Amino acid sequence: MNRRAPSVFSIFSRSYATKITPRKPRAPERPPPKQIDPLETSPNAVKTALPGNLTFIHRPPPSAPTPHSLSVNPTSPLLRPASDPAQAVPPRLRASDEKPEPERVTDAQIHMIRYLRKTQPLLWTRSKLAKKFNCTENFVGMIARLENPVRKEVLKVRDEAHDEARSKWGHKKSLVRDIRKKRKEFW
């Protein structure tokens, strides 16, 4: 058994070939593109030298002139009288949009709304007053707002009436309502 002792070079050198990937050929560098001045190369451009080292260049439009492009032509729409802007508006889509605005509520009616709302808030709700005086519920709420203690009482009575209807709900619907109420407590 005649083996040679390993040399120092053979221990630290690689005994296999490494994989060499060939480099991809690059596209040759292009010179910067030359910007062509359209005023210089246009065959229809008319150049006129002006004093003060200025140049005036006039190019005709790219299309043939139409009767609408010339303001001196008698058939030009530019020379017609201005049309009424209401004629250009398309018709309304729904007949409900054509309702006339309700008449303004007078000061006497406003005082009456406030009086009725303050004396009997359970009977004279916002919706009833709005129908009676031909105005919106928001308007009634703005001019005849209930004070907090009275408002809370009205809401309590309303909630009791609603609870009667809620007692007829099914199990799932009432469970979902209770979960929602519990979640609202953590806000």
C-alpha positions as CSV (number, residue, x, y, z in Angstrom):
1,M,0.0,0.0,0.0
2,N,1.8,2.8,-1.4
3,R,-0.2,5.9,-0.9
4,R,1.0,9.4,-1.2
5,A,0.4,11.8,1.6
6,P,-1.9,14.6,0.6
7,S,-0.1,17.9,-0.1
8,V,-1.2,21.2,1.3
9,F,-2.1,22.5,-2.1
10,S,-4.4,19.6,-2.9
11,I,-6.4,20.1,0.4
12,F,-7.1,23.8,-0.3
13,S,-7.6,23.6,-4.0
14,R,-10.7,22.6,-5.9
15,S,-10.7,19.3,-7.6
16,Y,-13.7,19.9,-9.8
17,A,-14.6,22.4,-12.5
18,T,-17.0,25.2,-11.5
19,K,-20.0,25.9,-13.6
20,I,-19.5,29.1,-15.6
21,T,-22.5,30.7,-17.0
22,P,-21.9,32.6,-20.2
23,R,-22.8,36.3,-20.1
24,K,-25.7,37.4,-22.1
25,P,-24.9,39.7,-25.0
26,R,-25.9,43.3,-24.3
27,A,-27.6,45.5,-26.9
28,P,-25.1,48.0,-28.2
29,E,-25.5,51.5,-26.8
30,R,-27.6,53.7,-29.0
31,P,-26.7,57.3,-29.6
32,P,-29.2,59.8,-28.2
33,P,-32.1,60.3,-30.6
34,K,-32.0,63.5,-32.7
35,Q,-35.0,65.7,-32.0
36,I,-36.4,67.0,-35.3
37,D,-37.9,70.4,-35.1
38,P,-41.3,70.3,-36.9
39,L,-41.1,74.0,-37.7
40,E,-37.8,73.6,-39.5
41,T,-38.9,70.5,-41.5
42,S,-42.5,71.4,-42.4
43,P,-42.9,72.1,-46.1
44,N,-46.0,74.3,-45.6
45,A,-44.5,76.6,-42.9
46,V,-43.9,80.2,-44.0
47,K,-41.1,81.9,-42.1
48,T,-40.9,85.7,-41.7
49,A,-38.0,87.5,-40.1
50,L,-39.0,90.2,-37.7
51,P,-36.9,92.9,-36.2
52,G,-35.2,92.1,-32.9
53,N,-33.8,88.8,-34.1
54,L,-37.3,87.2,-34.0
55,T,-38.8,84.7,-36.4
56,F,-42.5,84.4,-37.1
57,I,-43.5,80.9,-38.4
58,H,-47.0,80.4,-39.8
59,R,-48.3,76.9,-40.6
60,P,-51.8,76.3,-42.1
61,P,-54.0,73.9,-40.2
62,P,-53.5,70.2,-41.0
63,S,-57.0,69.7,-42.5
64,A,-59.0,71.5,-45.1
65,P,-61.0,74.5,-43.9
66,T,-64.7,73.8,-43.1
67,P,-67.6,76.2,-42.9
68,H,-67.5,75.9,-39.1
69,S,-63.8,76.8,-38.9
70,L,-64.1,80.3,-40.3
71,S,-65.7,83.0,-38.3
72,V,-66.2,85.3,-41.3
73,N,-68.3,82.7,-43.1
74,P,-72.0,83.6,-42.9
75,T,-72.9,79.9,-42.1
76,S,-70.5,79.8,-39.2
77,P,-72.1,78.8,-35.9
78,L,-69.8,81.4,-34.3
79,L,-71.9,84.2,-35.9
80,R,-75.3,82.8,-34.8
81,P,-77.0,84.5,-31.9
82,A,-76.6,82.8,-28.5
83,S,-79.1,80.1,-27.8
84,D,-81.3,79.9,-24.7
85,P,-79.4,77.7,-22.1
86,A,-82.8,76.1,-21.0
87,Q,-83.3,74.6,-24.4
88,A,-80.1,72.6,-24.2
89,V,-81.2,70.9,-21.0
90,P,-82.6,67.4,-21.5
91,P,-86.1,66.6,-20.1
92,R,-86.5,65.3,-16.6
93,L,-86.3,61.5,-16.1
94,R,-89.0,61.3,-13.4
95,A,-92.2,63.1,-13.0
96,S,-91.5,63.4,-9.3
97,D,-88.7,65.8,-10.1
98,E,-91.2,68.3,-11.5
99,K,-93.0,68.8,-8.2
100,P,-93.3,72.5,-7.4
101,E,-91.5,73.6,-4.2
102,P,-93.8,73.9,-1.2
103,E,-94.9,77.3,-0.1
104,R,-92.8,78.9,2.6
105,V,-94.0,78.5,6.2
106,T,-95.1,81.8,7.7
107,D,-94.0,83.0,11.1
108,A,-97.5,82.3,12.6
109,Q,-97.2,78.7,11.4
110,I,-93.8,78.4,12.9
111,H,-95.1,79.5,16.3
112,M,-98.0,77.1,15.9
113,I,-95.6,74.2,15.1
114,R,-93.5,75.0,18.2
115,Y,-96.5,75.3,20.4
116,L,-98.0,71.9,19.3
117,R,-94.7,70.1,19.5
118,K,-94.0,71.5,23.0
119,T,-97.4,70.9,24.5
120,Q,-98.1,67.4,23.1
121,P,-94.8,65.8,21.7
122,L,-96.3,62.3,21.7
123,L,-99.3,63.3,19.6
124,W,-97.6,65.9,17.3
125,T,-94.6,64.1,16.0
126,R,-92.3,65.5,13.4
127,S,-93.9,63.6,10.6
128,K,-97.5,64.7,11.5
129,L,-96.5,68.3,11.8
130,A,-94.7,68.1,8.5
131,K,-97.8,66.8,6.7
132,K,-100.1,69.3,8.4
133,F,-98.0,72.3,7.5
134,N,-96.7,71.0,4.2
135,C,-93.0,71.1,5.0
136,T,-90.2,68.6,5.6
137,E,-89.6,66.6,8.8
138,N,-86.0,68.1,9.0
139,F,-87.5,71.6,9.0
140,V,-89.8,70.7,11.9
141,G,-86.9,69.2,13.8
142,M,-84.8,72.4,13.3
143,I,-87.4,74.9,14.4
144,A,-89.2,72.8,17.1
145,R,-86.4,70.7,18.7
146,L,-87.4,68.9,21.9
147,E,-85.4,69.5,25.0
148,N,-83.3,66.5,26.2
149,P,-85.5,65.3,29.1
150,V,-88.7,65.5,27.0
151,R,-86.9,63.9,24.1
152,K,-85.7,61.0,26.2
153,E,-89.3,60.4,27.5
154,V,-90.6,60.4,23.9
155,L,-88.0,57.9,22.8
156,K,-88.7,55.7,25.8
157,V,-92.4,55.5,24.9
158,R,-91.5,54.8,21.3
159,D,-89.1,52.1,22.3
160,E,-91.7,50.4,24.5
161,A,-94.1,50.4,21.5
162,H,-91.4,48.9,19.3
163,D,-90.5,46.3,22.0
164,E,-94.1,44.9,21.6
165,A,-93.4,44.3,18.0
166,R,-89.9,42.9,18.7
167,S,-91.4,40.4,21.1
168,K,-92.9,38.7,18.0
169,W,-89.5,38.3,16.4
170,G,-87.9,34.9,16.0
171,H,-85.0,33.5,18.1
172,K,-82.2,34.4,15.6
173,K,-83.4,37.9,14.9
174,S,-83.6,38.7,18.6
175,L,-80.2,37.1,19.3
176,V,-78.6,39.2,16.6
177,R,-80.2,42.4,18.1
178,D,-78.9,41.5,21.5
179,I,-75.4,40.9,20.2
180,R,-75.5,44.3,18.4
181,K,-76.7,46.0,21.6
182,K,-73.9,44.4,23.6
183,R,-71.3,45.4,21.0
184,K,-72.6,49.0,21.1
185,E,-72.0,49.1,24.9
186,F,-68.2,48.7,24.3
187,W,-68.0,51.7,22.0
